[in-house]
Amino acid sequence: MGEDVRPWGHYEILAESSTHKVKTIYVNPGARFSYQRHQHRAEHWFIVSGQAKVTHNGVELNVGAGDSIDIAIGDLHRLENIGNETVVFVEVQTGSYFGEDDIERIEDDYSR
């Protein structure tokens, strides 16, 4: 389904339907994506490899391979790669809409 390059890394869409979307997300060492929330989708992240810091509703936690986190609709969230290798995680989105325009950025290193 293609790869989408972002300033922090890239992602691949593995599956997409009217009820869910599944991505593999790759975050470069030292990079992080925006502190954000969504109005139409929840997310489940499963960390495949690498070391990351996740900020979830203001609480920071370190995660690595085998860890997972659930993000409800409206929750503030961010992942930052704190290691020396690419962080790889699988994201399963559920909800009513999965467009990239359902991202409300609260803070963004890349001025988007």
N, C-alpha and C positions, 0 to 999 in steps of 0.2 A: 504493500500500500504506500510505500515511499518513506523517505527520511526527511525530517524537517530540522534544519540547522538553526540554532539559537545562539546568542552571545555566550551562554554558559555551557554549551554542549550541543546535543541533538537528541531527537527521539524518533522512534519508528512506531507506526500504528500497526498492531498485530490483528485486531478485530474491531469491527464497528457495526452497530445496529441501532435500532430506535430505543433500545433499553440499556445499552452499555457500550463502552469503548475500552480497549485494552492497548496500552503502550509499553514499550521498553524505553526507558529514559537513561541517558548517559550524561553525567555531570563531570566536567573537567576538574582536575585538581585545582584547589583554590577558588573555584567559582561557586556561585549560588544563584538561584533564581529569585524572583521578586517575592516579597512578603505579600501574600494575596489571599483572596477568598473567592468563592463561587456561589452564585445564587440558585443554580439549577442542577448541580451535581455534587455527589459525595465521592470520595476517593479512598481506595485502599492501596497502600504502598507495601511491597515486599522487597526488601533489600537483597540483591543477588551477590554483589561484591563491593568492596571499598568501605571507607569509613566516612560517616556523615554526621553533621549536627542538624537535627530537625527542630525548628521552632514551631510550636503548635499552641495557638492561643496564648502566646507570651511565655510558654514554658519550653525551655531548651532541654533536649536529650540527645545523647550520642547513640548512634545506631550502626550496626554492621551486618554482615551476611547472616541471613536467617531471621533478622528482626522484621517486624511489620508494624504499621501504624494505620489507624482509621481516622479519616478526616470527614466530619459531617458537613452537610450543606451549611455555608455561612462561617465555618471555622477559618480563622487566620492560620496560614501555614507557609513554611519555607523549608527548603533543604539546601545545605551548604556542604560541599566536599571539603573535609578537613584533613584528608590524607594525601598520599603521593601517587595514588592510582585513580583511574576513572571510577566514579561511583555508578553502578548499574542497578536500576530497580525497575520492577514491573508495577505499573499503575493500572488499577481497574476502576473505571468510573461508572457510577450508576446514577440515574436521575432521569430528567426529562429533556435535557439539551446538553450537547457536548462541544459546541463551537468554541474556538479559541477567543471569541469576543466575550465569553462568560468568565473573564479574569478581571477582577477589580484589584489593581496593584496599589498597595498601601505604601510600599517602599521598594525602589528598584535601582540597582546599581547601574543600569544601562539607560536610564532616562526615558523609558517607554511610557 
